[in-house]
Amino acid sequence: MSLRHALLGLLAHGPASGYDLTRAFEGGIGQYAWQAGHSRIYPELGKMTEAGLVVVDEAGPRGRKTYTLTDDGRTELRRWMLHWPEQATVRNETVLRMFLVQSLEPDDARALLEGMAEHCARERDALRAVMDADDAEHRPGDPLPFGRLAGEYGIRQYEAVQGWAQWSLERLAAGEPVR
């Protein structure tokens, strides 16, 4: 994934300024999916403008610019979204810990797994509260709130990791060797 595609996806929901996009990355997208600050966002918007993926829709006071997605930008977003990468570079610290948990002494492995289970339960509950609040404001027939599908994915991911950690703790408690 690239910052470019994240920005295209955000702009698909309507025009936004660099400041607005930076704020979006300070919320759920930055916390759960992709981090980017203004020092990366503004140069990328310039490159996207040069490439014809976005246009400056409005220029306001103090140099504030509002960007709008072009047809070419929408086409590129669609191409990227529908083309599942055959081999993506993976860097997932949680999964790396899952691979390496067996390198720990059993007491340390249990402490790590208990911590993972507790962390996932806390994060799941916090994300569930956000999703429940969004759902409470959603009226049947209206489009889903932005990020709702991703939020559900996050909840299920936390549940899966929590379940794996509990399963692993059961294996350790049963005296199965950790190698």
Secondary structure, DSSP 8 states (H G I E B T S, - for coil): --HHHHHHHHHTTS-EEHHHHHHHHHTHHHHHT----HHHHHHHHHHHHHTTSEEEEEE-GGG-EEEEE-HHHHHHHHHHHHS--SS-----HHHHHHHHGGGS-HHHHHHHHHHHHHHHHHHHHHHHHHHHHHHHH--TTS---TTHHHHHHHHHHHHHHHHHHHHHHHHHHTT----
